[in-house]
Amino acid sequence: MKYLSTRGDATPRRFCDILLEGLAPDGGLYLPEHYPRIDAATLERWRALPYGELAFEILSLYIDDIAPADLRALCRQTYTRAVFGSDAITPLRPLEAGVLVQALSNGPTLAFKDMAMQLLGALFEYELARRGERLNILGATSGDTGSAAEYAMRGKHGVQVFMLSPHGRMSRFQQAQMYSLQDANIHNLAIEGVFDDCQDIVKAVGSDLAFKRAHHIGSVNSINWARLLAQVVYYFAGWFQATSASARGGERISFAVPSGNFGNVCAGHVARMMGLPIERLIVATNENDVLDEFFRSGRYRVRAAAETHETSSPSMDIGKASNFERFVCDLLGRDTARTRALFGTELARAGGFALDAATHARCASAFGFASGRSTHADRVATIRDTWQRHGDLIDPHTADGLKVARELRRPDETVVVLETALPAKFAVTIVEAIGREPPRPAALEGLEYLPRRCRVLPASADAVKAEILASEGLGGAAAAGDAARA
Ligand SMILES: *Cc1c(COP(=O)(O)O)cnc(C)c1O
């Protein structure tokens, strides 16, 4: 399989060439040259497979530069009951007539990002060893991504993680989850500033090309194709659980997806392009409704940081959807010149673009997309109602998905709502909704009382660079071990 850029750079690349990269050199995102089609017989054969084997079957259609035996071993070792809590890995449960919930959040950090990040950790370690290289992952987080990356990379050979977070601004649980990691290759850097300061520092370090090259700086952001590919697997797993073998591949179901950067639902789009019988992909946003506005109107209008609301489903608080360009490229029939004009020129010039009515209509008619939005009041009401009527406690992001699924579901439609986090991560909103604390998995009791490993730094790119140098034994200033203890 060859990979191409959405903006037209057609230098042929294979999977391992793009695994450790972010954007394509022309600023676009990588897409496979085509989507392999799965016929009904293959689909039925896959139904019986354990999750790790299913992952191997799907990944091997897109990866031809890792030996199949190795890829199979990586998939098997990643998706285990020990890490994800059940043999189903992403178990499905019925909620009410026509609505089911698929749990993607039973991994180590209790959010769906573990599904992809755990595999990425295994792939990175494998590929770096093969090349005899090492990598320093630099990232900024306000919550889920950073912890998922750290838990995926902890103890992995050849990889170090430098994760910037806004000092004192994440939830108590999220801070404890990250800062309690004691692994030598994980570096928590609490920056005296807000999340945007953290992101600015990552950008500043990344744009120092000499430093970047000399110190092997990389990232694990949501545009990474390997992350997206790993997420395709659970759409198949969900479909198998929601349909019966006797329907012989004819049964169509829909997915409702709490969305921010369009990574999760873009994987659903890929699954649908492969021929998985998906009726609709229902995009749910919170008050940051960039995507809902697009699917309703055909107008894509990115928001500045100041226009982005802080909400009670914080992992969906985005001003622009970084994976969206992939879908638009497919929508435009892979017209990469037009994609480049929209995302390169128009976005920079006008902060957005509008599609003609005929192209916009194809989002629904040809690609199955629908959308809706949810607010703080909606998500609190949905959490409360679901708890009172069904005894089922869901997190605020999943509540956004369920709210929109209920609103849009047609008679006789089966909708699978993707559960993207567990309520334990978002206690404040759960208490507001049901008047009591969410339960916590037993393994995480007392998390807040564990010793912490975290360094507080001023909001300065130089201070972060000094940390990276010190970890390589090259610097002096930051090497003294004064890790903050809470
Ligand atoms: C990241 C995240 C989302 C949004 O997923 P995207 O792939 O960015 O659309 C939704 N819910 C939770 C809990 C998340 O961590």
The ligand as a Gaussian input file, in Angstrom:
#p B3LYP/6-31G(d) Opt

LIG

0 1
 C      -10.266000      12.802000      22.121000
 C      -11.630000      12.565000      22.656000
 C      -12.798000      12.814000      21.879000
 C      -12.727000      13.396000      20.493000
 O      -12.198000      12.498000      19.547000
 P      -11.669000      13.022000      18.126000
 O      -10.985000      11.863000      17.528000
 O      -10.740000      14.165000      18.418000
 O      -12.869000      13.453000      17.343000
 C      -14.031000      12.523000      22.430000
 N      -14.131000      12.056000      23.693000
 C      -13.047000      11.811000      24.463000
 C      -13.252000      11.309000      25.841000
 C      -11.766000      12.054000      23.974000
 O      -10.688000      11.809000      24.748000

